[in-house]
Amino acid sequence: MYGPFFLLVDASAAAVLTMASDDVDPSDFVQRIQALSKKRDEEDAERFRNLEEQIQRDREERLARRAGEPTCAARPSASRA
């Protein structure tokens, strides 16, 4: 028969599963794939939440910095001196 083959499930974690036709129950294999997929989706959602929070913090910090700066009209002009 054919030798084992490799299936790359999650490239970011480089999780490689080896499956030989004699060694793995198909339903167990499917359950493991589904569990890995669910875990990856949860990790992606967490990364997305963290990025959104960071973007919001950065926006708030920028607004706070801008609020402390004088506007263009209030700045003394070098040409007026």
N, C-alpha and C positions, 0 to 999 in steps of 0.2 A: 504494500500500500504506500501511500505518500507519507513523507516525513512531516514533522510538526510545522506549522506555519505561525507567523507572528502577526498580531493585530495591534496597531498603535491606537490606544483608546484616548489618551489625553496627552497631547503634544507638550503642553506646558509642564506637566509633571513627568513626562516621559514614562508613563505607565505602560509597560509592554506585557501583554498576556501571551502565554504559549498555550496552544491548544493542539492536542493530538486526538484523533478521532476515537481512540480507545479509552482515554483517560478522563474525559470531561462529559458530564451529563448536560445535554443541551439546555434544559430548563435552569440548571444551576448557572451555566454560562450566561444566559440571558439575564438572570437576576443580578449577577455581578456587574454586567454591563450597565443595567439600569441603575444600580446603586452608584456606580462611578459617574454616570451621567448626571444623576441627581446631585451628587457631591460637587461636581464641576459647576452645575447651574447655581448651587448655593454659594460657592466661592465667587463666581462671576457676579452674582447679585451683591455680595458683600463688597467686592472691589468697586462696583458701580456706586453703591451707597457712599463709600469712603471718598471716591472721586467727586461726587456731587457735593458732599459736605466740604471738601477742600475748596472746590470752586466757590461755594457760597462764602466761606471764610475769607478767601482772597478778595472777592467782590466787596465784602463789608470793610476789609482793611483798606482797600483802594478808596472807597467812598469816605472813610474816616480821614485818610490822608488828604484827599481833595477838599474836604470840608475845612481842614485846618489851613489850607493855602489861600492866599488872597486871589480874587478874581483878576482877570486881565485888566479891567477898567480901574481897579483899585491899586494896581501895581504902579509904582513911580516909573515914569518913562525916562530913559536916558536922553531923549531928544528935548525934553522940557527943561532940563537943567541948565 
